[in-house]
Amino acid sequence: RMIKRYKLVPLLLLLIGLNLAIIFIMPQFRFQYIVLHHSASWTANYDTIRKQHRGRGWRDAAYHLILSNGSTQVPLGHLEATSRYRFLSYSLATRSGRCNLLGVHLSVVGNYHEKPMPDGVKACLGHALRSLQRKYDIQTGNILFHKDCSPTACPGQFITKKEVTDWIGPLVDQCPQDIQKQQDEVIDQARYSIWTFPKTILLVAFGLSVFTSVLWLLFMNRRNRAGVSYE
């Protein structure tokens, strides 16, 4: 009788649709910035950086994505996603809480305070940045450097905002097709997770579900009092 009176099946379908939207649609609104870093070491990859950062007491590497310079077994230009990226969690890569929460943090292996970035890495970085821009609708003006978020020289004196603008322009075409494909596949891995995303996403989903249910029941109750029949 309650199901017939309040039409709970449509409500259930509405709640399912709402939560699926949170999982599959909201990720594209997750980030407002791209924050660029360098590893400050010429030989590194996700595994080595993760071990180093775990030594600081962190559960994973502080960044979301790491771009290889080809110094290890990871091919040049390939992206590696940390769990922070795969599950859209927050970063620990700067001292700014806002940058850590709202930025997708990309670290390029190398020390670009010592010498310039090789041309091959520039094109690959340009494609990675442009792909992130497209996925999360981030304007070029919202591509930040680590030093824009907190006091540091990162990502080094040999990377400038003007150069980054050039890299995400025509230079992107010089990035090999196989590397473009690999980067796009990695960038598309991101999904919300109830286990790793900041628990606010659970509160948002729960709060929206409760709010929608209350509105639905109030609306249906008003219609019932008005004498609308659901037979």
Secondary structure, 3 states (H helix, E strand, C coil): CHHHHHCHHHHHHHHHHHHHHHHHCHHHHCCCEEEEEECCECCCCHHHHHHHHHCCCCCCCCCCEEECCCCCCCCCCCEEECHHHHCCCCCCCCCCHHHHHHEEEEEECECCCCCCCCHHHHHHHHHHHHHHHHHHCCCHHHEEEHHHHCCCCCCCCCCCHHHHHHHCCHHHHHCCHHHHHHHHHHHCCCCCCCCCCCCHHHHHHHHHHHHHHHHHHHHHHHHHHCCCCCC
